[in-house]
Amino acid sequence: MSRLSRNLVTIYRTERLIARRRLAVVQQQTILMVLAGIAALAGLVALNVAIFFALDALMSSAGAAAVLAAGNLVLAALLVLFARRTSVEDEIAPAVEVRDMAIADVEDEMEEMATEAREVVQAVKSIGANPLGSLPALLVPLLTALLKNRAEK
């Protein structure tokens, strides 16, 4: 059972690590987005005023405002694309791999335990038909399980 408990602890720890890393990335993205938004807003206001005055000399005030609005929308789209590019998957890939290996090992161990239990049940069922002849069939799976458990410790 030590292998089973070790794998369950590994699964628990890797799931916790994965959740922490995902949360940390989301927090970092949020903080950076807010800071970028504040800085961009201040710079954008100053830039908009400067560009508006420059364009106002070349075209009408409405045309200058329209060009500025289009430029602001393009800038906003670029910022959104940049923010969505950050991914946590590359960072947590090793932890996911360890978790998946531990889950596979737990599944294998549970299958072995189920097979051993079926053998014991079958041996117990055969005791009624042949009490002395079924004794080895009952002892072999039990001894195998005990020796395997001792070897793991």
Phi, psi and omega in degrees: 000345182294325178293320179296313180294323178296318179292322177295321177295320179297316179299314180300313182294319180291323176297319178295318179296317179299315180296318179298315182294319178297317179296319180297320179293318179296318178297316181296317178299317181296313180298314180295324178294319180294314179297317178296322179295317180295313180295318181293322180297315180296315179292324181292323178298312180295318180293320179299317179297316181293316180292322178300314180294324179291316181287330180298330178287333183266329183217185180291164180295322179294318178295319179296319179294322179294317178297318178297318180296317178297318178297320178295321178294320178295317178298317179297319179296320178296320178296319179295317179298320179295319181293324182283346183288336181290131183227146180266345187300319180295325183287327184260002183305316179297320180293323178295320179296316178297317179299315181296322177294319180294321178296317178297320179294321177296318178299317178297316181295320178296323178294319177297317180296321179295320178296315179297320179295320177298320179296318180295316179299316180297321179293320179295320179297326183279351179297322181298323182282319184215088187299316183280324182287335182269356179300313177298323180295332178278321185284325184300309179296323179294315178295321178299314180296318180295316180294322179294320179294320178293321181293327180288333180280000000 
